[in-house]
């Protein structure tokens, strides 16, 4: 990816006499000046680019009042072991003041495998909650009313199946689908790029995505049908610029596929949301969020002709950087998380998850998860961030950073367009190589002492500073397998077979798959059975290594 130069008009030079230090930082390939002044933003049109918050191009925020009217949603990501155990954690988070739920699924669920599959051995309930069927989803949300809360589910390849389970649980509770709200991540492109939890080839996978777009636009209009994720791209080792560019270009690809499927942009794009990382470079992160809003608004208006202003307003969830957490001196992670969370808030996040101090060691304990939530609450209620919308707007440094990130992202858009689109770029290994090369460079910088990490290569303390950890034993897997065996004995087997046969047949055609998935879910077909039915038709994706 080409480097982006500071936005200094031709023929001018910075007037600062401050000396550049020998070890001078760059951000996303851009050299950072020691002092910024008006000459660094001379190309910025304040009337066009810095309208009031709530006005196009939304650089300063999508709501005129910012957080003064309503705080961001404090949505803590949680899931482990069995549905019953995770249900207990949700109750604790809600009782502690959490204002939304966010479901972490275990690896077998993410990969569309049942807990008794041979490949699930050792992974059931370890990095999230194990969900194999509607029965598990019923236990996960037992006595938690779905109408008044919003729920986010971080699931991608089997996203349509998990959404169907959630909708049936809401249906059982008597909730109106047209009124419930939440988010399904449903972002398969970043799986090919970074996280690698894909199942099907890109074409059928994108069909599932657009089927969810259409179904929810008609029947679940308040549901966010996709959360286009830069988080995992950044965790894989990208720069902030790469995270910004690849995430928004993925968003463009989804919009294009929706249009190609016959959808009007203003019927489904307002329910698209984004998911960004909140990393260590404080000002760069704030600039990244501001640039994202501006870029998306122009893309939707100029590239896709959106007429509804909601299509132009980029809404995003942020999560503090898991990859920045250290097992050395783990209590330092509280400080890292606080700095990252403040950047997300000053950048205008609509919802936020703060990581726990112990996540480099294990899943969070109750105490650590509560402290992570308290971090958000202290920022919200004690820091004064609600008093002004975009309080850093107009800063010479911040505006120059925002412009540089915008220019770099547009350059990346052109490269991907020249390759034929994001799917073609993925198949040619372009984003994968870019991320891998930066991850390697970053690791080398840390090992050479060119990038400081407190407790790792500077300010080292040899004393053991252990913290309590949460241990998930194999008893969770045994309980899940036993529940699954009982379900298979007691459900209507003929109804399951009929629903799976109908799913296969529809997958061979072009009709929307969501009604078929809902019927399979109501029959208590398992996640593995539904995913295998589609594997029978579509096969599995095998990545060509990027060289």
Secondary structure, DSSP 8 states (H G I E B T S, - for coil): ---------TT----------SS--EETTEE--SS--GGGGTT--HHHHS--TTSTT-TT-SSTTTTTTS--EEEEEE--SSHHHHHHHHHHHHHTT--EEEEEB-HHHHTT--TTSGGGTTTTTTSSB---SHHHHHHHTTT--SSSSEEEEE--TTHHHHHHHHHHHHHHTT--TTT-EEEE----HHIIIII----S-HHHHHHHHHHHHHHHHHH-TTEE-EEEE-HHHHHTT--HHHHHHHHHHHHHHHHHHHHHTT--HHHHGGGEEEEEEE-S-HHHHHHHHHHHHHHHHHIIIIIS---SHHHH---EEEEE-GGG--STTTTHHHHHHHHHHHHHHHTT-SEEE---TTTTTSB--HHHHHHHHHHHHHHHHHS-GGGSTTTTTT-HHHHHHHHHHHHHHHHHHHHHHHHTSHHHHHHTTHHHHHHHHHHHHHHHHHHTTSS--BTTTBS---S------B---THHHHHHHHHHHHHHHHS-HHHHHHHHHHHHHHHTSSS-SHHHHHHHHHTT--HHHHHHHHHHHH---------
